[in-house]
């Protein structure tokens, strides 16, 4: 029998922790490790499993006494062995001692069609057999380039499943418009099931490598475009490369400020949430102030300064 994890250590609480302390610790860790918040799904499952046991008085009592809350893993005396009901439940007869609730709980389980000892066991005879269990889901990370995520690609992923003698190699089809943290699910390609149960799923999470010019905001693509002080002040028409390989001409309005966003519709990435939709190209203006000017440029700037009457530092 495999050793059970230390649920108290998983939640970071002492064995004497109250129900409120256990709940508080669980909520803190659940927020930290929740997959939707970018956490580790495997760790999130461990935290959930620990809370499921320690928040239930009966399960916690079994866990504290036997090191497991799974009644299937507690030795039974009804198969020819010498273990008695008192040995199993720590009691002194029907409904006594350490078996909280006694036989009334067993009868209650029967009334709910769970069997005398819960839904995990099948007592068709006196030698109870564990029911099939689905294998655990597994997670792998797949890094793709910006261009591969933009246009879509196929990648080969090799995964080693515990319990299998050889690694599995899968072809992963990354869709056009794939986003950072996007997830693809492969049914039945995860951990092996137990007692004839089906295998878990394999979850492939995509990460996008940094691009020297472009970045992504969902289906929108952002690019920083440098302009001169004169272009920002007077206005200009500039050519910007789009991520699909084309070039677009963009008008920079007179008086454009540093950090301003100019928008080009339909030049972003495919939108996975809406069939046929495409995001936009967001051009972020980067006004470049000269650090080294020739005599003519310096004279022009001095003339501009002399002609400027406005006070840009009017404090309110």
QUIKAUR-V849128 format. One line per field, one symbol per residue. phi: phi as a letter, one per 30 degrees, with the letter a starting at -180 (. if undefined). psi: psi as a letter, one per 20 degrees, with the letter a starting at -180 (. if undefined). burial: + if it has 24 or more other C-alpha atoms within 12 Angstrom, else -. A space follows every 10 residues. Layout:
phi = ???
psi = ???
burial = ???
This chain:
phi = .dddddddde dibddcdddd dddddddddd ddcdedcidd dddddddddd dedddceddd dddddciacc ddccecccbj dcdcedddci cbkdichddd jidddddddd dcicidbjdd cccdbdcecd ddbddddbbb cbcbdedddd cjabbcbcbc cejcdbdccb cccdddjece idbcccdicc dddchidddd ccccccbcdd cdbcbcbhdd ccbdbdbddd dddcjacbcb dcddjdbbcb ccddidcdjd ccccdiccce cddbdidbdc ccccdcdcdd cbcddddddd ddddddddcd cdcddc
psi = pqpqqnhghg ikqrijqrhh hggggghghg hgjphijjao hghhhggggg hhgiiogghh ggghhijqjo hhjppqikki ajprhhhgjk alapjrcinp hbihhghhhg hjkirhkrii qomhainqpq qqpqrqqqpq popqrghhhg iqrpqppppo ppiqhqqppq opooqpjqrp jqpppopjjb qqrqkjqqqa qppoppqpqq qhgqrqndiq ppppoqqrgg ghgiqroqpp pqijirpqpp poqpjpqpiq pqpoqjjbqq ohhopiqqar oooopnoopp ioqrhggghg hhggghipiq oiloq.
burial = -----+++-+ +-+------- -++-++--++ ---------+ +-++++++++ +++++--+++ ++++-+++++ ++-++----- ----+--+++ -------++- -+-------- -----+++-+ +------+-- ----++++++ ++++++++++ ++----+-+- +--------- -+++++++++ ++++-+--++ +++-----++ ++++++++-- ---+++-+++ ++++++++++ ++-------+ ++++-----+ ++---+++-+ ++++--++++ ++-----+++ +++++-+--- ---------- ---------- ------
